[in-house]
Amino acid sequence: MSDSLAQLIDTPLRELRPEWLVPERVDGLRAARAFVDPDDYWTWVAEQQRWSTPWTSVRTGELADMRWFDGGRLNVADNCLDRWAQDPATADRPAVVWEGEPGDSRTYSYAELAAETEALAAGLLDLGVRKGDVVALYLPNLIEAFTSIQACNRIGAIYTVLFAGFGVDAVASRLRASRASVVVVADAVYRRTKRVELLATLRAARDRTPDVRAVVVVDRTGDSVALEAGEHGYREVCASGKAGTPAVALDPNEPSFLIFTSGTESRPKGVVHSVGGFLLGAWANAHWQVGYEPDDVYWVAADVGWLTFPIQAVVGGLACGMTIACYEGALDTPSPARFYDICERHRVTKVLAAPTLLRMLRRFGDDLAAEHPLSALKLITAQGEPFDIDTFGWAATTFDVPIVNAYGQTETGSTWAYPVYGVEAIKAGSAGTAVPGHAFDIVDDEGLPVPPGVKGNLVLTSPFPTLARTVWDDHDRYLSTYFSRFPGRYATNDEAVLDGDGHLWVLGRADDVINVAAHRISTMEIEAAVTAHPSVMEAAVVGVPDDTKGTVPVAFVTLRADTDPDRIKAELHQRVVAELGGYARLAAIYPTPAMPKTRTGKLMRRLLRDVVVHGAPTGDTSAMEDPTVLDTVIRAAHPS
């Protein structure tokens, strides 16, 4: 292990201050960890939900072929909405507090959200949607995203969410792959003060999507757009179903949710989550990572197209009875104060975001943060990408609340490693420990466990219901991708290391581990050395081909204003060599004011690699928030 990585994982534990401890959560976590058999824990989680028919067995099969709670029947929408709407004590509790980028806002109580969802579900039935049909949602962060997802849950339709930034080709390919019969789309979305025309994009894709027979149009802008053949207004569909429809009792192992992962492959990979598994895992995720407390307002500052939003907001958050804040637009529009303004206006108590948000706030400066002390805030939790220690420390000091870093994957259906809010000690940059119901190991390339302090391949060793059950239309791909390399275990395809305190450090994708002249090193280790420089606000390190060494690392960096790029580059070259050794020497450093990211803030490192090697992207760019950033990056890497 490199000296840099050793220093990284040797950061001290930070015990929660007494005022941050939540005693009932301490007792609850102790009871949950007391279950020796994970199946007993998941039985307890299942008992927290409402079932129409009890199960006859807890689990059959193992990781690659498991079934959970056979014989039982339940409905996700019933658990997320009806159970709260039917209780006089919670019916009027705000379920969703929504704000649009232009400043408009709406609040729906649980009773109101349940009523509209039930009407929409009945309207979808009138359009011919049946159990097992696929409904695609091409929507921004709107309340209608909540009602559409839960309407599908109510009638047993399979929903798939398309990122609102997708263009014609990406929309068409995913609609074809999913065989979606109905699409719910907004006429447009506001992003960075501009209108992004979603309906026009969908219409351009329709001639390549023969399975789509109906489109439901949400009038986001108030322009009352003229509808074409096969298109139906959202309000009219709800009105046609105003009599409602009962929630369908479903087998917990039936498919519920289909999400496509982006990548360099030409064929989208659709990951399938189950009805009961996704509900149980999302409930447990929201329960432990965030936890409901009276008067909470939980802002999931993510896009509905990122799996985190359905987990933490639409399913997990609502299943826990939380009040969810939802924002449509960019977090720095119309000014850098927008994040703070939203938190103050809605009395936000807990925030979830990608670490990029915190890096952005740090870049905006301490003075802006000091102008907005956010007295209601109790928790910030981050996930989705590596969390550098400097930004972690800045956020902990600036906001004076616990900062929880969590780890999970699209395929795992939830985050499963993090320090439990209000209970456990925190170590800056680490993902904490596995939460109840999950077990993992770190193994070498032969599948043998490695000791603490040694890097290896992260695998999950115990069945858990939230894990995806298949790849859409390609179960062999599911088995080969996740279970062939380490039989009997789920391969995350991430590298990780366990420290002496038992905390997990995820180092990134195994394919981001580069071989430099026969030396293996994670790009995260190099990034840790680069971002430790006080003038570096953000960094991304990728490996590129080299005729002599095979692969060499290069870095893209965003620097603080009023710095000398040439001086900083020289210092970074020296720092990396001093901390990691000459074999990790950066072949190039490219200062750039912006980097390609998804709308949820994840750095798209593969695009940076493409820019260096090919001069332009060669893979899928549809998930990128701002395509103009590519021109900036290309100029940085190829100034001539």
Buried (B, 14 or more C-beta within 10 A) or exposed (E): EBEBBEBBBEBEBBEBEEEBEBEEBBEBBEEBBEBEEBBBBBBBBBEEBEBEEEBEEBBEEEBBEBBBBBEBBBBBBBBBBBBBBEEEEBBEBBBBBBBBBEEEBEBBBBBBBBBBBBBBBBBBBEBEBEEEBBBBBBBBBBBBBBBBBBBBBBBBBBBBBBBBBBEBBBBBBBBBBBBBBBBBBBBBBBBEEEEBBBBBBBBBBBEBBEBBBBBBBBBBBEEEBEBEEEBBBBBEBBEBBEEBBEBBBBBBBBBBBBBBBBEEEEEBBBBBBBBBBBBBBBBBBBBBBBBBBEEBBBBBBBBBBBBBBBBBBBBBBBBBBBBBBBBBBBBBBBEBBBBBBBBBEBBBBBBBBBBBBBBBBBBBEEEBBEEBEBEBBBBBBBBBBBBBBBBBBBBBEBBEBBBBBBBBBBBBBBBBBBBBBBBBBBBBBBBBBBBBBBBBBBBEEEBEEBEEBEBBBBBBBBBBBBBBBBBBEBBEBBBEBBBEBBEEBBBBBBBBBBBEBEBBBBBBBBEBBBEBEEBEBBBBBBBBBBBBBEBBBBBBBBBBEBEEBBBBBBBBBBBBEEBEEEEBBEBBBEBBBEBBBEBBBBBBBBBBEBBBBBBBBBBBBBBBBBBBBEEEBBBBBBBBBBEEBBEBBBEBBEEE
